[in-house]
Amino acid sequence: MFVIYELSNEYSMTSVARKTNLSIDTIKRIFDNVSYSSPTNLPKIISIDEFKGNSGGSKYHCAIVDPVNHKILDIIKDRKEHILIDYFRKIKNRDSVTHFICDMWQPYIDLAKTYFKNAVIVIDKFHYIRQVIWAVEAVRKRIQRELSIKLRKYFKRSKKLILKDMAYLIQIQS
């Protein structure tokens, strides 16, 4: 998104759409959802996550989002801790933030503990579920290594079975 903003300083929306291989409607929606001045006040709930950016010499950029209103509050050119600290230090109403949603990257958690003392730190659902799936997979693989070759082949595709929704499995059994 930062690339789109940078291109918009020099090109029309149509040219930006062509250069980014996006539709003009998508470019318009992005401009409708992004505030291009750093917020001075944050909503009660904020979410922070990085994305691969590749502009301004940084591999990752950081998006600050209002998840309740589905608005991108700001995009920071880098996710380095000192840059995030400088950014959030300028925000006046940090104490009014009640929930800080992030992934499990330790600098985000440290940032929340230091600058958002009244906020509950919430690990986002995607990253939490991914960790659970990785843990289940590790146990499955360990157990399968201990099985005989015949049973190992039988349970070779058990990953899909283990991760199926239980309601679906009950329907099959009935």
C-alpha angles and dihedrals in degrees: 000000000000089000089054091051092048092048091048089064089066107022141047121256089257092054092046089051091052094045093049095039091237131125120259089242090057091050090050092049090051091053090048092054102041126078109207098200118074110257117249091196127038128211120247091262123042133175127204129193139151130237133189106267114162096195132109091023094292125117094205131036126196127231121204109202139186098220094188095058094028093236130142105229098188145337117223117206094228139022096215112135097238091052092050090047091052090048098049094040087069094055111101104200100049091129091062093061107105100181130033111192118197144137121264096272104134097224089060091051092047090049091052093048092049104039104023102046094159095048128099109230110231122191108219117251096242095057094041093051091045090056091049091050091049090051093049090048092052091053092045092051093046092051093045091054088059094052126094117263092255093053092041090058091045092054095036093114095038092117091081091047094050093049096046118114108261092229089060092051092050090053090054092049094051 
